[in-house]
Amino acid sequence: MPKIFEYFGIVLYFYSNEHEPIHIHIAKSEYESIFDLIMENGKLKDIKCRNKAGVEPLPESDMKVAKEFVQKYALEIVDKWVKFFVLKEKVKMTKITKRI
């Protein structure tokens, strides 16, 4: 389960056996939500949020921060997805210490 970003207590990661669409799990404490990144012709078309079965979704304040983060870092998330799942390369965790 590669952790790819950390942002003020919010952790963004992939599971090692993921599937399409490209998506990222975002957790803080016992809460977790999943963001799907919908790509079309190599460009980000949409970001959709969904709940993970059996887990409480992120609270509204954390959800807002997570959405802003995913919008800002979407192309980097996609790049790390491709490196890990397609190219079978290791990806580095990036800790973001400046507010968006």
KAGI-V98270 format. One record per residue. N is the residue number from 0. RES is the residue in one small letter. D_LAST is the distance of its C-alpha to the last C-alpha in Angstrom with 1 decimal. Layout:
BEGIN
n=N res=RES d_last=D_LAST
n=N res=RES d_last=D_LAST
END
This chain:
BEGIN
n=0 res=m d_last=25.3
n=1 res=p d_last=22.8
n=2 res=k d_last=19.6
n=3 res=i d_last=17.1
n=4 res=f d_last=13.7
n=5 res=e d_last=12.9
n=6 res=y d_last=9.7
n=7 res=f d_last=10.8
n=8 res=g d_last=14.0
n=9 res=i d_last=13.1
n=10 res=v d_last=15.3
n=11 res=l d_last=15.4
n=12 res=y d_last=18.9
n=13 res=f d_last=21.8
n=14 res=y d_last=25.4
n=15 res=s d_last=27.8
n=16 res=n d_last=30.0
n=17 res=e d_last=27.6
n=18 res=h d_last=28.7
n=19 res=e d_last=27.4
n=20 res=p d_last=25.5
n=21 res=i d_last=22.6
n=22 res=h d_last=20.6
n=23 res=i d_last=18.5
n=24 res=h d_last=19.1
n=25 res=i d_last=16.4
n=26 res=a d_last=17.8
n=27 res=k d_last=17.4
n=28 res=s d_last=20.7
n=29 res=e d_last=23.3
n=30 res=y d_last=21.2
n=31 res=e d_last=20.3
n=32 res=s d_last=19.5
n=33 res=i d_last=19.8
n=34 res=f d_last=18.0
n=35 res=d d_last=20.3
n=36 res=l d_last=19.2
n=37 res=i d_last=22.0
n=38 res=m d_last=22.9
n=39 res=e d_last=25.6
n=40 res=n d_last=27.2
n=41 res=g d_last=24.4
n=42 res=k d_last=21.7
n=43 res=l d_last=19.3
n=44 res=k d_last=21.2
n=45 res=d d_last=19.7
n=46 res=i d_last=17.6
n=47 res=k d_last=19.8
n=48 res=c d_last=19.3
n=49 res=r d_last=22.4
n=50 res=n d_last=23.7
n=51 res=k d_last=25.3
n=52 res=a d_last=29.0
n=53 res=g d_last=30.0
n=54 res=v d_last=26.6
n=55 res=e d_last=24.8
n=56 res=p d_last=21.7
n=57 res=l d_last=18.4
n=58 res=p d_last=18.6
n=59 res=e d_last=17.1
n=60 res=s d_last=14.3
n=61 res=d d_last=13.2
n=62 res=m d_last=14.0
n=63 res=k d_last=11.6
n=64 res=v d_last=8.7
n=65 res=a d_last=10.5
n=66 res=k d_last=11.1
n=67 res=e d_last=7.6
n=68 res=f d_last=7.2
n=69 res=v d_last=10.7
n=70 res=q d_last=10.5
n=71 res=k d_last=8.1
n=72 res=y d_last=10.2
n=73 res=a d_last=13.4
n=74 res=l d_last=15.6
n=75 res=e d_last=14.9
n=76 res=i d_last=15.8
n=77 res=v d_last=18.9
n=78 res=d d_last=19.8
n=79 res=k d_last=19.9
n=80 res=w d_last=21.9
n=81 res=v d_last=24.4
n=82 res=k d_last=24.8
n=83 res=f d_last=25.4
n=84 res=f d_last=27.5
n=85 res=v d_last=29.1
n=86 res=l d_last=29.6
n=87 res=k d_last=30.0
n=88 res=e d_last=28.0
n=89 res=k d_last=26.1
n=90 res=v d_last=22.3
n=91 res=k d_last=20.4
n=92 res=m d_last=17.8
n=93 res=t d_last=14.5
n=94 res=k d_last=12.8
n=95 res=i d_last=9.2
n=96 res=t d_last=9.3
n=97 res=k d_last=6.4
n=98 res=r d_last=3.8
n=99 res=i d_last=0.0
END
